[in-house]
Amino acid sequence: MNLRTAPRDGKSRSLNLSSQPHVIQRVFNNHEVLTKGWYPVCTSRELKAGECRSYTIFKQRIVVFRTQSGNLHALDAFCPHLGADLGNGRVIGEKIQCYFHQWSYSGEGHLVEIACRKKQSAAEAGETPLGQGLDQVKTRSYPVTEAYGHLWVFSASEANHKLPKPVTFEHYQHHELDALYIKEANLFAHHHIMMANGVDLQHFASVHNLDIAFDYQIKTDTPGIFDWTLRGEIPTDNLKGRLARWLVGNEFEYHVRFAGGSMTFITYGSDQRFMGFKLPSLQILWGGLPQESGVSKARIFLITPKRKGLLGKLQTQLIYFSAFALLAMLRDEDVNAFPHMRFNTHRLIKEDASLGRLIQLTNQLELSDWGTVP
């Protein structure tokens, strides 16, 4: 199969509908809706103080700007006056000014100044310097935060959960994390399918040739966040299994954290040892970016605690190398399943219980009005 030329357009959703009806979920793998979650828009370096840029997330265009003092804000991109893209404007102090007619807005989206009326007195303009009624003009603002070397925007006026950390880093509340941004990947399907692969327990045997009977626990203590802990004994019936046992021991444990239907953290080896020495865990973050075509892009990060000194930096680079090698191996094995896939869920069996639970939980997530709201 030539993976480079395989389509990434979501067309398979419309195929075989008479002979193989497609089960459309409320949220999971539904390319018409968008969940309330955090979505990556750009690297921190791309937006310096005093700069603004606009981006499209699914069916919503937003402008993100960093004020002269460094504060971050995100607004609807189109100026309420005549619809010019605010991303073409400029940042003045703590506000953003539209290029077209120089209407200016605060970080909360309030209209604060109109250039052509700036020189007029309040009496000439009406009740306010803006003019009667114009002091009520406001465009929507959205939560935006900076983490993992990226800017993340929440797809609703208020965030129902904070931008999360990996499961095993919860205790690093006051410890800075280091992140390596790998790339933005074009997926062959909706990003929910990529997320589901982390808890699809059948595919470890069928794709990765590791028939591990995983026990798993699921926690849903935080709204919008689902945590899987999976443990299983590594088999010895093939070379890959015996090598894995030599490297990490007889059992393997990993964690998957799903956040808002948009972010997935995978932690490999939270308590693994090699020759008695504890191995550092490998942390991979996927940030989904759904496209109108029905497929998604995903931004991929490697994460580890920040370390000081030359030895610490060398350790960090070794961890990144190990995580990247693992990611490349899993990608090379998994990716062959996805071209031309039309993911369907009407034939789940008992071995799919973990996958089925993720679908069920995802279908309960709150929807953003950035997509179609049923």
Rosetta blueprint (number, residue, H / E / L):
1 M L
2 N L
3 L L
4 R L
5 T L
6 A L
7 P L
8 R L
9 D L
10 G L
11 K H
12 S H
13 R H
14 S H
15 L L
16 N L
17 L L
18 S L
19 S L
20 Q L
21 P L
22 H L
23 V L
24 I L
25 Q L
26 R L
27 V L
28 F L
29 N L
30 N L
31 H L
32 E L
33 V L
34 L L
35 T E
36 K L
37 G L
38 W E
39 Y E
40 P E
41 V E
42 C E
43 T E
44 S H
45 R H
46 E H
47 L L
48 K L
49 A L
50 G L
51 E E
52 C E
53 R E
54 S E
55 Y E
56 T E
57 I E
58 F L
59 K L
60 Q E
61 R E
62 I E
63 V E
64 V E
65 F E
66 R E
67 T L
68 Q L
69 S L
70 G L
71 N L
72 L E
73 H E
74 A E
75 L E
76 D E
77 A L
78 F E
79 C L
80 P L
81 H L
82 L L
83 G L
84 A L
85 D E
86 L H
87 G H
88 N H
89 G L
90 R E
91 V E
92 I E
93 G L
94 E L
95 K E
96 I E
97 Q E
98 C L
99 Y L
100 F L
101 H L
102 Q L
103 W E
104 S E
105 Y E
106 S L
107 G L
108 E L
109 G L
110 H E
111 L E
112 V E
113 E E
114 I E
115 A H
116 C H
117 R H
118 K L
119 K L
120 Q L
121 S L
122 A H
123 A H
124 E H
125 A H
126 G L
127 E L
128 T L
129 P L
130 L L
131 G L
132 Q L
133 G L
134 L H
135 D H
136 Q H
137 V L
138 K E
139 T L
140 R L
141 S E
142 Y E
143 P L
144 V E
145 T E
146 E E
147 A E
148 Y L
149 G L
150 H E
151 L E
152 W E
153 V E
154 F E
155 S L
156 A L
157 S L
158 E L
159 A L
160 N L
161 H L
162 K L
163 L L
164 P L
165 K L
166 P L
167 V H
168 T H
169 F H
170 E L
171 H L
172 Y L
173 Q L
174 H L
175 H L
176 E L
177 L E
178 D E
179 A E
180 L E
181 Y E
182 I E
183 K E
184 E E
185 A E
186 N E
187 L L
188 F L
189 A L
190 H L
191 H H
192 H H
193 I H
194 M H
195 M H
196 A H
197 N H
198 G L
199 V L
200 D L
201 L L
202 Q L
203 H H
204 F H
205 A H
206 S H
207 V L
208 H L
209 N L
210 L L
211 D L
212 I L
213 A L
214 F L
215 D E
216 Y E
217 Q E
218 I E
219 K E
220 T L
221 D L
222 T L
223 P L
224 G L
225 I E
226 F E
227 D E
228 W E
229 T E
230 L E
231 R E
232 G E
233 E E
234 I L
235 P L
236 T L
237 D L
238 N L
239 L H
240 K H
241 G H
242 R H
243 L H
244 A H
245 R H
246 W H
247 L H
248 V H
249 G L
250 N L
251 E E
252 F E
253 E E
254 Y E
255 H E
256 V E
257 R E
258 F E
259 A E
260 G L
261 G L
262 S L
263 M E
264 T E
265 F E
266 I E
267 T E
268 Y E
269 G L
270 S L
271 D L
272 Q L
273 R E
274 F E
275 M L
276 G L
277 F E
278 K E
279 L L
280 P L
281 S L
282 L E
283 Q E
284 I E
285 L E
286 W E
287 G E
288 G E
289 L E
290 P E
291 Q L
292 E L
293 S L
294 G L
295 V L
296 S E
297 K E
298 A E
299 R E
300 I E
301 F E
302 L E
303 I E
304 T E
305 P E
306 K L
307 R L
308 K L
309 G H
310 L H
311 L H
312 G H
313 K H
314 L H
315 Q H
316 T H
317 Q H
318 L H
319 I H
320 Y H
321 F H
322 S H
323 A H
324 F H
325 A H
326 L H
327 L H
328 A H
329 M H
330 L H
331 R H
332 D H
333 E H
334 D H
335 V H
336 N H
337 A H
338 F L
339 P L
340 H L
341 M L
342 R L
343 F L
344 N L
345 T L
346 H L
347 R L
348 L L
349 I L
350 K H
351 E H
352 D H
353 A H
354 S H
355 L H
356 G H
357 R H
358 L H
359 I H
360 Q H
361 L H
362 T H
363 N L
364 Q L
365 L L
366 E L
367 L E
368 S L
369 D L
370 W L
371 G L
372 T L
373 V L
374 P L
